[in-house]
Amino acid sequence: MRESAGQETFYALYPSAYGSVAEARHAVADFAIDCGYDYADVCDIALAVGEACNNATEHGHVASGHFSLGCEFDGVDLFIEVTDTGNGFDVQNMVRPMQMPVPTRGMGILLMRTLMDRVEHDCTRGGTTVRLVKRRRLR
């Protein structure tokens, strides 16, 4: 996360279990509501975070692993990081052009990129961090 004073933040550590994904998704949705995001954006944020947490749980954990969720709102943008403790992956090999018929799995990265204003992946042998950014729309 970025270092700044006077900003709203949230941080939590979750066990790598599918039940944790819903808990993380609800936590970030509540945080986004508190930051003034509208219903449509809260749904987009929660869905994108759910995909990132699903990936962390399914692909990014070791036995007894965990993933972390960090959020920071600077008054304009919501910065979210989901970090796991797995072996990382090559994100370029994971993003493919749309195929027909539409696949039933493997669309999470594309979905995150569609819903959020910016998506970045930092993959190493020590884990993967997904950074999501959503700008709050002016009303």
OpenMM code with the backbone's topology and positions (N, CA, C; nanometers):
from openmm import Vec3, app, unit

residues = "MET ARG GLU SER ALA GLY GLN GLU THR PHE TYR ALA LEU TYR PRO SER ALA TYR GLY SER VAL ALA GLU ALA ARG HIS ALA VAL ALA ASP PHE ALA ILE ASP CYS GLY TYR ASP TYR ALA ASP VAL CYS ASP ILE ALA LEU ALA VAL GLY GLU ALA CYS ASN ASN ALA THR GLU HIS GLY HIS VAL ALA SER GLY HIS PHE SER LEU GLY CYS GLU PHE ASP GLY VAL ASP LEU PHE ILE GLU VAL THR ASP THR GLY ASN GLY PHE ASP VAL GLN ASN MET VAL ARG PRO MET GLN MET PRO VAL PRO THR ARG GLY MET GLY ILE LEU LEU MET ARG THR LEU MET ASP ARG VAL GLU HIS ASP CYS THR ARG GLY GLY THR THR VAL ARG LEU VAL LYS ARG ARG ARG LEU ARG".split()
positions = [
    Vec3(0.0850, -0.1182, 0.0000),
    Vec3(0.0000, 0.0000, 0.0000),
    Vec3(0.0894, 0.1243, 0.0000),
    Vec3(0.0319, 0.2344, -0.0369),
    Vec3(0.1028, 0.3605, -0.0371),
    Vec3(0.1082, 0.4152, 0.1053),
    Vec3(0.2097, 0.4914, 0.1343),
    Vec3(0.2231, 0.5512, 0.2669),
    Vec3(0.1706, 0.6944, 0.2632),
    Vec3(0.0671, 0.7238, 0.3395),
    Vec3(0.0120, 0.8590, 0.3480),
    Vec3(-0.0588, 0.8758, 0.4810),
    Vec3(-0.0511, 0.9958, 0.5333),
    Vec3(-0.1185, 1.0240, 0.6601),
    Vec3(-0.2580, 1.0788, 0.6332),
    Vec3(-0.3487, 1.0617, 0.7277),
    Vec3(-0.4808, 1.1203, 0.7195),
    Vec3(-0.5747, 1.0525, 0.6218),
    Vec3(-0.5512, 0.9281, 0.5921),
    Vec3(-0.6363, 0.8572, 0.4981),
    Vec3(-0.7055, 0.7426, 0.5688),
    Vec3(-0.8190, 0.7022, 0.5123),
    Vec3(-0.8920, 0.5893, 0.5678),
    Vec3(-0.8263, 0.4598, 0.5211),
    Vec3(-0.8092, 0.3649, 0.6148),
    Vec3(-0.7458, 0.2379, 0.5806),
    Vec3(-0.8189, 0.1221, 0.6467),
    Vec3(-0.7975, 0.0047, 0.5894),
    Vec3(-0.8504, -0.1206, 0.6430),
    Vec3(-0.7481, -0.2279, 0.6107),
    Vec3(-0.7242, -0.3187, 0.7054),
    Vec3(-0.6332, -0.4303, 0.6815),
    Vec3(-0.6834, -0.5514, 0.7589),
    Vec3(-0.6779, -0.6684, 0.6949),
    Vec3(-0.7165, -0.7930, 0.7626),
    Vec3(-0.6389, -0.9087, 0.7024),
    Vec3(-0.6190, -1.0106, 0.7830),
    Vec3(-0.5528, -1.1345, 0.7428),
    Vec3(-0.6559, -1.2459, 0.7520),
    Vec3(-0.6672, -1.3264, 0.6458),
    Vec3(-0.7679, -1.4323, 0.6391),
    Vec3(-0.7015, -1.5664, 0.6132),
    Vec3(-0.7554, -1.6754, 0.6694),
    Vec3(-0.7049, -1.8086, 0.6343),
    Vec3(-0.7419, -1.8410, 0.4897),
    Vec3(-0.6574, -1.9177, 0.4228),
    Vec3(-0.6835, -1.9567, 0.2833),
    Vec3(-0.7919, -2.0629, 0.2793),
    Vec3(-0.9142, -2.0191, 0.2972),
    Vec3(-1.0312, -2.1064, 0.2938),
    Vec3(-1.1414, -2.0310, 0.2215),
    Vec3(-1.2235, -2.1038, 0.1469),
    Vec3(-1.3254, -2.0378, 0.0658),
    Vec3(-1.4244, -1.9567, 0.1490),
    Vec3(-1.4514, -1.9961, 0.2721),
    Vec3(-1.5395, -1.9175, 0.3574),
    Vec3(-1.4843, -1.7790, 0.3861),
    Vec3(-1.3531, -1.7649, 0.3784),
    Vec3(-1.2902, -1.6354, 0.4027),
    Vec3(-1.3160, -1.5367, 0.2898),
    Vec3(-1.3389, -1.5878, 0.1690),
    Vec3(-1.3595, -1.4996, 0.0540),
    Vec3(-1.4838, -1.4134, 0.0740),
    Vec3(-1.5934, -1.4732, 0.1166),
    Vec3(-1.7161, -1.3963, 0.1401),
    Vec3(-1.6948, -1.2927, 0.2498),
    Vec3(-1.6243, -1.3306, 0.3541),
    Vec3(-1.5965, -1.2371, 0.4634),
    Vec3(-1.5143, -1.1182, 0.4134),
    Vec3(-1.4119, -1.1450, 0.3328),
    Vec3(-1.3283, -1.0379, 0.2779),
    Vec3(-1.4088, -0.9491, 0.1834),
    Vec3(-1.4909, -1.0104, 0.1004),
    Vec3(-1.5740, -0.9359, 0.0054),
    Vec3(-1.6695, -0.8416, 0.0799),
    Vec3(-1.7327, -0.8905, 0.1859),
    Vec3(-1.8239, -0.8063, 0.2647),
    Vec3(-1.7482, -0.6935, 0.3349),
    Vec3(-1.6291, -0.7231, 0.3845),
    Vec3(-1.5506, -0.6208, 0.4542),
    Vec3(-1.5137, -0.5064, 0.3602),
    Vec3(-1.4689, -0.5398, 0.2389),
    Vec3(-1.4300, -0.4337, 0.1454),
    Vec3(-1.5531, -0.3590, 0.0936),
    Vec3(-1.6660, -0.4264, 0.0790),
    Vec3(-1.7893, -0.3579, 0.0380),
    Vec3(-1.8308, -0.2568, 0.1448),
    Vec3(-1.8265, -0.2964, 0.2709),
    Vec3(-1.8597, -0.2043, 0.3803),
    Vec3(-1.7643, -0.0849, 0.3814),
    Vec3(-1.6351, -0.1112, 0.3581),
    Vec3(-1.5355, -0.0043, 0.3549),
    Vec3(-1.5660, 0.0929, 0.2407),
    Vec3(-1.5985, 0.0394, 0.1220),
    Vec3(-1.6290, 0.1245, 0.0061),
    Vec3(-1.7543, 0.2090, 0.0304),
    Vec3(-1.8543, 0.1505, 0.0943),
    Vec3(-1.9752, 0.2268, 0.1293),
    Vec3(-1.9385, 0.3419, 0.2226),
    Vec3(-1.8565, 0.3131, 0.3242),
    Vec3(-1.8137, 0.4168, 0.4182),
    Vec3(-1.7345, 0.5276, 0.3487),
    Vec3(-1.6694, 0.4943, 0.2368),
    Vec3(-1.5906, 0.5925, 0.1611),
    Vec3(-1.6749, 0.6697, 0.0603),
    Vec3(-1.8053, 0.6388, 0.0525),
    Vec3(-1.8951, 0.7151, -0.0327),
    Vec3(-1.9154, 0.6630, -0.1733),
    Vec3(-1.8768, 0.5395, -0.2001),
    Vec3(-1.8996, 0.4812, -0.3328),
    Vec3(-2.0470, 0.4477, -0.3495),
    Vec3(-2.0967, 0.4617, -0.4732),
    Vec3(-2.2367, 0.4295, -0.4987),
    Vec3(-2.2546, 0.2780, -0.5119),
    Vec3(-2.3803, 0.2369, -0.5153),
    Vec3(-2.4140, 0.0939, -0.5136),
    Vec3(-2.3486, 0.0174, -0.6285),
    Vec3(-2.3531, 0.0727, -0.7495),
    Vec3(-2.2956, 0.0030, -0.8652),
    Vec3(-2.1455, -0.0172, -0.8481),
    Vec3(-2.0755, 0.0864, -0.8016),
    Vec3(-1.9313, 0.0735, -0.7820),
    Vec3(-1.8982, -0.0214, -0.6675),
    Vec3(-1.9775, -0.0192, -0.5612),
    Vec3(-1.9555, -0.1130, -0.4505),
    Vec3(-1.9679, -0.2566, -0.5008),
    Vec3(-2.0664, -0.2822, -0.5852),
    Vec3(-2.0826, -0.4173, -0.6420),
    Vec3(-1.9628, -0.4551, -0.7283),
    Vec3(-1.9143, -0.3617, -0.8119),
    Vec3(-1.7965, -0.3884, -0.8951),
    Vec3(-1.6743, -0.4176, -0.8085),
    Vec3(-1.6536, -0.3364, -0.7056),
    Vec3(-1.5390, -0.3536, -0.6163),
    Vec3(-1.5469, -0.4885, -0.5458),
    Vec3(-1.6628, -0.5207, -0.4905),
    Vec3(-1.6790, -0.6473, -0.4181),
    Vec3(-1.6569, -0.7667, -0.5103),
    Vec3(-1.7064, -0.7598, -0.6325),
    Vec3(-1.6888, -0.8698, -0.7274),
    Vec3(-1.5419, -0.8865, -0.7650),
    Vec3(-1.4729, -0.7758, -0.7930),
    Vec3(-1.3310, -0.7829, -0.8280),
    Vec3(-1.2478, -0.8355, -0.7114),
    Vec3(-1.2756, -0.7874, -0.5911),
    Vec3(-1.2026, -0.8354, -0.4730),
    Vec3(-1.2313, -0.9832, -0.4498),
    Vec3(-1.3554, -1.0251, -0.4693),
    Vec3(-1.3885, -1.1667, -0.4562),
    Vec3(-1.3078, -1.2527, -0.5517),
    Vec3(-1.2904, -1.2064, -0.6757),
    Vec3(-1.2097, -1.2809, -0.7733),
    Vec3(-1.0641, -1.2883, -0.7290),
    Vec3(-1.0095, -1.1761, -0.6816),
    Vec3(-0.8706, -1.1756, -0.6350),
    Vec3(-0.8531, -1.2690, -0.5151),
    Vec3(-0.9485, -1.2674, -0.4229),
    Vec3(-0.9414, -1.3550, -0.3051),
    Vec3(-0.9618, -1.5014, -0.3432),
    Vec3(-1.0516, -1.5285, -0.4382),
    Vec3(-1.0674, -1.6660, -0.4871),
    Vec3(-0.9366, -1.7177, -0.5446),
    Vec3(-0.8694, -1.6348, -0.6251),
    Vec3(-0.7415, -1.6759, -0.6824),
    Vec3(-0.6375, -1.6991, -0.5734),
    Vec3(-0.6343, -1.6111, -0.4734),
    Vec3(-0.5389, -1.6278, -0.3635),
    Vec3(-0.5650, -1.7572, -0.2878),
    Vec3(-0.6919, -1.7898, -0.2696),
    Vec3(-0.7289, -1.9113, -0.1965),
    Vec3(-0.7030, -2.0366, -0.2786),
    Vec3(-0.7405, -2.0329, -0.4053),
    Vec3(-0.7289, -2.1521, -0.4897),
    Vec3(-0.5863, -2.1775, -0.5373),
    Vec3(-0.5165, -2.0723, -0.5772),
    Vec3(-0.3864, -2.0903, -0.6416),
    Vec3(-0.2689, -2.0429, -0.5573),
    Vec3(-0.2925, -1.9577, -0.4594),
    Vec3(-0.1820, -1.8882, -0.3968),
    Vec3(-0.1512, -1.9246, -0.2547),
    Vec3(-0.1908, -2.0406, -0.2101),
    Vec3(-0.1623, -2.0715, -0.0700),
    Vec3(-0.0820, -2.2001, -0.0578),
    Vec3(-0.0156, -2.2080, 0.0516),
    Vec3(0.0520, -2.3302, 0.0916),
    Vec3(-0.0269, -2.3852, 0.2098),
    Vec3(0.0056, -2.5041, 0.2532),
    Vec3(-0.0654, -2.5615, 0.3683),
    Vec3(-0.0627, -2.4618, 0.4839),
    Vec3(-0.1745, -2.4440, 0.5474),
    Vec3(-0.1895, -2.3481, 0.6580),
    Vec3(-0.1617, -2.2053, 0.6130),
    Vec3(-0.1869, -2.1755, 0.4863),
    Vec3(-0.1589, -2.0429, 0.4336),
    Vec3(-0.2655, -1.9416, 0.4685),
    Vec3(-0.2422, -1.8221, 0.4226),
    Vec3(-0.3345, -1.7123, 0.4467),
    Vec3(-0.3242, -1.6133, 0.3305),
    Vec3(-0.4169, -1.5196, 0.3276),
    Vec3(-0.4046, -1.4058, 0.2366),
    Vec3(-0.4424, -1.2806, 0.3141),
    Vec3(-0.3880, -1.1695, 0.2702),
    Vec3(-0.4186, -1.0429, 0.3366),
    Vec3(-0.4970, -0.9533, 0.2418),
    Vec3(-0.5760, -0.8665, 0.3017),
    Vec3(-0.6553, -0.7685, 0.2280),
    Vec3(-0.6287, -0.6327, 0.2906),
    Vec3(-0.5791, -0.5416, 0.2105),
    Vec3(-0.5550, -0.4057, 0.2572),
    Vec3(-0.6271, -0.3067, 0.1688),
    Vec3(-0.6884, -0.2059, 0.2292),
    Vec3(-0.7601, -0.1021, 0.1551),
    Vec3(-0.7163, 0.0340, 0.2066),
    Vec3(-0.7082, 0.1277, 0.1145),
    Vec3(-0.6773, 0.2655, 0.1501),
    Vec3(-0.7573, 0.3570, 0.0581),
    Vec3(-0.8221, 0.4561, 0.1165),
    Vec3(-0.8980, 0.5538, 0.0388),
    Vec3(-0.8381, 0.6915, 0.0624),
    Vec3(-0.8029, 0.7607, -0.0462),
    Vec3(-0.7387, 0.8919, -0.0338),
    Vec3(-0.8330, 1.0088, -0.0615),
    Vec3(-0.9635, 0.9810, -0.0668),
    Vec3(-1.0606, 1.0845, -0.0962),
    Vec3(-1.1034, 1.0861, -0.2422),
    Vec3(-1.0253, 1.0208, -0.3274),
    Vec3(-1.0555, 1.0127, -0.4702),
    Vec3(-1.0539, 0.8677, -0.5174),
    Vec3(-0.9467, 0.7970, -0.4839),
    Vec3(-0.9270, 0.6594, -0.5292),
    Vec3(-0.9257, 0.5625, -0.4115),
    Vec3(-0.9799, 0.4439, -0.4364),
    Vec3(-0.9724, 0.3333, -0.3410),
    Vec3(-0.8653, 0.2382, -0.3921),
    Vec3(-0.7618, 0.2169, -0.3115),
    Vec3(-0.6514, 0.1268, -0.3440),
    Vec3(-0.6700, 0.0000, -0.2621),
    Vec3(-0.6672, -0.1138, -0.3287),
    Vec3(-0.6893, -0.2423, -0.2625),
    Vec3(-0.5745, -0.3347, -0.2984),
    Vec3(-0.5229, -0.4074, -0.1997),
    Vec3(-0.4211, -0.5091, -0.2243),
    Vec3(-0.4645, -0.6408, -0.1625),
    Vec3(-0.4560, -0.7466, -0.2415),
    Vec3(-0.4777, -0.8832, -0.1947),
    Vec3(-0.3455, -0.9557, -0.2152),
    Vec3(-0.2890, -1.0091, -0.1071),
    Vec3(-0.1580, -1.0739, -0.1131),
    Vec3(-0.1678, -1.2150, -0.0588),
    Vec3(-0.1096, -1.3104, -0.1339),
    Vec3(-0.1076, -1.4493, -0.0881),
    Vec3(0.0358, -1.4946, -0.0657),
    Vec3(0.0519, -1.6171, -0.0197),
    Vec3(0.1833, -1.6713, 0.0157),
    Vec3(0.2243, -1.7862, -0.0753),
    Vec3(0.1687, -1.7921, -0.1950),
    Vec3(0.1979, -1.9018, -0.2871),
    Vec3(0.3233, -1.8785, -0.3691),
    Vec3(0.3338, -1.9526, -0.4782),
    Vec3(0.4534, -1.9497, -0.5620),
    Vec3(0.4468, -1.8494, -0.6759),
    Vec3(0.3403, -1.7750, -0.6879),
    Vec3(0.3280, -1.6782, -0.7960),
    Vec3(0.2944, -1.7456, -0.9279),
    Vec3(0.2759, -1.6653, -1.0316),
    Vec3(0.2436, -1.7171, -1.1640),
    Vec3(0.2768, -1.6106, -1.2671),
    Vec3(0.2793, -1.6496, -1.3933),
    Vec3(0.3048, -1.5570, -1.5031),
    Vec3(0.1709, -1.5034, -1.5512),
    Vec3(0.1392, -1.3805, -1.5158),
    Vec3(0.0079, -1.3238, -1.5476),
    Vec3(-0.0140, -1.3152, -1.6983),
    Vec3(0.0920, -1.2978, -1.7765),
    Vec3(0.0767, -1.2881, -1.9221),
    Vec3(0.0225, -1.4177, -1.9812),
    Vec3(0.0570, -1.5312, -1.9221),
    Vec3(0.0060, -1.6596, -1.9701),
    Vec3(-0.1380, -1.6844, -1.9271),
    Vec3(-0.1871, -1.6064, -1.8322),
    Vec3(-0.3217, -1.6278, -1.7796),
    Vec3(-0.4278, -1.5467, -1.8537),
    Vec3(-0.3868, -1.4416, -1.9222),
    Vec3(-0.4828, -1.3541, -1.9887),
    Vec3(-0.4827, -1.3867, -2.1373),
    Vec3(-0.5915, -1.4435, -2.1822),
    Vec3(-0.6041, -1.4851, -2.3215),
    Vec3(-0.7194, -1.4100, -2.3867),
    Vec3(-0.7133, -1.3964, -2.5195),
    Vec3(-0.8297, -1.3377, -2.5874),
    Vec3(-0.9534, -1.4239, -2.5631),
    Vec3(-1.0695, -1.3619, -2.5673),
    Vec3(-1.1953, -1.4338, -2.5459),
    Vec3(-1.2102, -1.5445, -2.6495),
    Vec3(-1.2501, -1.6599, -2.6023),
    Vec3(-1.2694, -1.7760, -2.6884),
    Vec3(-1.4175, -1.8092, -2.6937),
    Vec3(-1.4554, -1.8771, -2.7969),
    Vec3(-1.5925, -1.9270, -2.8083),
    Vec3(-1.5876, -2.0779, -2.8083),
    Vec3(-1.6700, -2.1476, -2.7387),
    Vec3(-1.7667, -2.0886, -2.6463),
    Vec3(-1.6963, -2.0268, -2.5258),
    Vec3(-1.7663, -1.9395, -2.4589),
    Vec3(-1.7102, -1.8708, -2.3429),
    Vec3(-1.6730, -1.9744, -2.2377),
    Vec3(-1.5496, -1.9685, -2.1849),
    Vec3(-1.5081, -2.0667, -2.0846),
    Vec3(-1.5866, -2.0521, -1.9544),
    Vec3(-1.5956, -2.1600, -1.8800),
    Vec3(-1.6660, -2.1559, -1.7516),
    Vec3(-1.5729, -2.1185, -1.6373),
    Vec3(-1.4421, -2.1222, -1.6601),
    Vec3(-1.3425, -2.0864, -1.5580),
    Vec3(-1.2324, -2.0043, -1.6237),
    Vec3(-1.1508, -1.9424, -1.5404),
    Vec3(-1.0339, -1.8731, -1.5913),
    Vec3(-1.0588, -1.7319, -1.6417),
    Vec3(-1.1677, -1.6706, -1.5974),
    Vec3(-1.1996, -1.5359, -1.6442),
    Vec3(-1.1813, -1.4291, -1.5363),
    Vec3(-1.1260, -1.4669, -1.4214),
    Vec3(-1.1164, -1.3739, -1.3087),
    Vec3(-1.0328, -1.2510, -1.3360),
    Vec3(-0.9158, -1.2677, -1.3988),
    Vec3(-0.8294, -1.1527, -1.4260),
    Vec3(-0.8979, -1.0586, -1.5248),
    Vec3(-0.9572, -1.1142, -1.6286),
    Vec3(-1.0310, -1.0323, -1.7253),
    Vec3(-1.1460, -0.9584, -1.6567),
    Vec3(-1.2162, -1.0259, -1.5691),
    Vec3(-1.3269, -0.9638, -1.4967),
    Vec3(-1.2771, -0.8493, -1.4085),
    Vec3(-1.1686, -0.8719, -1.3345),
    Vec3(-1.1128, -0.7653, -1.2505),
    Vec3(-1.0748, -0.6445, -1.3350),
    Vec3(-1.0112, -0.6693, -1.4495),
    Vec3(-0.9691, -0.5592, -1.5369),
    Vec3(-1.0879, -0.4833, -1.5947),
    Vec3(-1.1979, -0.5519, -1.6151),
    Vec3(-1.3181, -0.4875, -1.6682),
    Vec3(-1.3864, -0.4005, -1.5628),
    Vec3(-1.3875, -0.4455, -1.4391),
    Vec3(-1.4614, -0.3778, -1.3326),
    Vec3(-1.3855, -0.2632, -1.2662),
    Vec3(-1.2535, -0.2714, -1.2644),
    Vec3(-1.1740, -0.1743, -1.1904),
    Vec3(-1.1054, -0.0776, -1.2861),
    Vec3(-1.0598, 0.0364, -1.2335),
    Vec3(-0.9896, 0.1342, -1.3160),
    Vec3(-0.8452, 0.0936, -1.3424),
    Vec3(-0.7862, 0.0205, -1.2508),
    Vec3(-0.6486, -0.0272, -1.2703),
    Vec3(-0.6316, -0.1581, -1.1951),
    Vec3(-0.5602, -0.2515, -1.2574),
    Vec3(-0.5288, -0.3806, -1.1957),
    Vec3(-0.3824, -0.4112, -1.2243),
    Vec3(-0.3075, -0.4435, -1.1199),
    Vec3(-0.1666, -0.4799, -1.1342),
    Vec3(-0.1419, -0.6090, -1.0581),
    Vec3(-0.0498, -0.6895, -1.1099),
    Vec3(-0.0088, -0.8135, -1.0439),
    Vec3(0.1411, -0.8081, -1.0197),
    Vec3(0.1823, -0.8407, -0.8996),
    Vec3(0.3237, -0.8522, -0.8649),
    Vec3(0.3441, -0.9952, -0.8176),
    Vec3(0.4061, -1.0770, -0.9018),
    Vec3(0.4189, -1.2204, -0.8735),
    Vec3(0.5646, -1.2567, -0.8482),
    Vec3(0.5878, -1.3229, -0.7350),
    Vec3(0.7205, -1.3729, -0.7011),
    Vec3(0.7043, -1.5119, -0.6422),
    Vec3(0.8157, -1.5762, -0.6142),
    Vec3(0.8099, -1.7078, -0.5506),
    Vec3(0.7559, -1.6981, -0.4083),
    Vec3(0.7598, -1.5809, -0.3496),
    Vec3(0.7097, -1.5625, -0.2139),
    Vec3(0.5624, -1.5279, -0.2070),
    Vec3(0.4981, -1.5164, -0.3236),
    Vec3(0.3557, -1.4855, -0.3244),
    Vec3(0.3186, -1.3904, -0.4361),
    Vec3(0.1918, -1.3610, -0.4422),
    Vec3(0.1380, -1.2708, -0.5434),
    Vec3(0.0598, -1.1604, -0.4742),
    Vec3(0.0792, -1.0383, -0.5212),
    Vec3(-0.0006, -0.9255, -0.4758),
    Vec3(-0.0796, -0.8725, -0.5942),
    Vec3(-0.2098, -0.8629, -0.5772),
    Vec3(-0.2977, -0.8029, -0.6772),
    Vec3(-0.3364, -0.6654, -0.6252),
    Vec3(-0.3107, -0.5635, -0.7056),
    Vec3(-0.3470, -0.4264, -0.6693),
    Vec3(-0.4632, -0.3821, -0.7573),
    Vec3(-0.5686, -0.3388, -0.6929),
    Vec3(-0.6892, -0.2927, -0.7613),
    Vec3(-0.7127, -0.1467, -0.7247),
    Vec3(-0.7518, -0.0666, -0.8219),
    Vec3(-0.7807, 0.0748, -0.7962),
    Vec3(-0.9158, 0.1080, -0.8578),
    Vec3(-0.9982, 0.1777, -0.7791),
    Vec3(-1.1284, 0.2247, -0.8281),
    Vec3(-1.1438, 0.3709, -0.7891),
    Vec3(-1.1627, 0.4566, -0.8884),
    Vec3(-1.1853, 0.5990, -0.8643),
    Vec3(-1.3318, 0.6205, -0.8276),
    Vec3(-1.3549, 0.7044, -0.7283),
    Vec3(-1.4929, 0.7361, -0.6902),
    Vec3(-1.5480, 0.8388, -0.7883),
    Vec3(-1.6634, 0.8082, -0.8423),
    Vec3(-1.7277, 0.8986, -0.9383),
    Vec3(-1.7893, 1.0167, -0.8651),
    Vec3(-1.7810, 1.1317, -0.9269),
    Vec3(-1.8457, 1.2505, -0.8703),
    Vec3(-1.9946, 1.2421, -0.8949),
    Vec3(-2.0703, 1.2839, -0.7974),
    Vec3(-2.2168, 1.2782, -0.8099),
    Vec3(-2.2727, 1.4102, -0.8506),
] * unit.nanometer
topology = app.Topology()
chain = topology.addChain("A")
for resn in residues:
    res = topology.addResidue(resn, chain)
    for name in ("N", "CA", "C"):
        topology.addAtom(name, app.Element.getBySymbol(name[0]), res)
